């Protein structure tokens, strides 16, 4: 049974890499504005689940439905377009483009969507201010701290008003204080603009920022909301 009002739903996902089973009948759902933590030990299938949900990896079996649209059967180009328009991403090490300034990094999703440079960078600057790193705008990623860089990455993930943000161990490279600040800014901002967050983590202190938790073990994910 698909929970009423779900934005993103996975059913019966299976994925293998060679002889290794990464996902084995995994299920998942998230509502608009909801923060769901995907937890489990290293190698349990957490990141593979996130990649399937985001359309980065195509599952061997099962389905992923986004806003009522089944996306697992879409072409690579269609899934890429969906990621540009509706999804945002935050990774463990930020993955900012080192050759670009911070404001240019944040503006990048808008520029890829056809927004003119001046307007894109104006909006990006507003997001940097909102994430409390406005003074990094003209600096490059290599010239700022890890905590600042991760906040810049959060601004980049949110700048185009995505419907879903996928965050894969977003505080894994940060100390506790910076990690808590990043999580607070990410989750508070996402909830205010009704953006769903799929948060992959193995840390209970990070999962505490979520509305609910889904545990992945041996490739199996059981979502309490999916139980009829």
Secondary structure, 3 states (H helix, E strand, C coil): CCCCCEEEEEEEEEEEECCEEEEEEEEEEEECCCEEEEECCCCCCHHHHHHHHCCCCCCCEEEEEECCEECCCCCHHHHHHHHHHHEEEECCCCCCCCCCEHHHHHHHHHHHCCCCHHHHHHHHHHHHHHCCCHHHCCCEHHHCCHHHHHHHHHHHHHCCCCCEEEEECCCCCCCHHHHHHHHHHHHHHHHHCCCEEEEECCCHHHHCCCCEEEEEECCEEECHHHCC
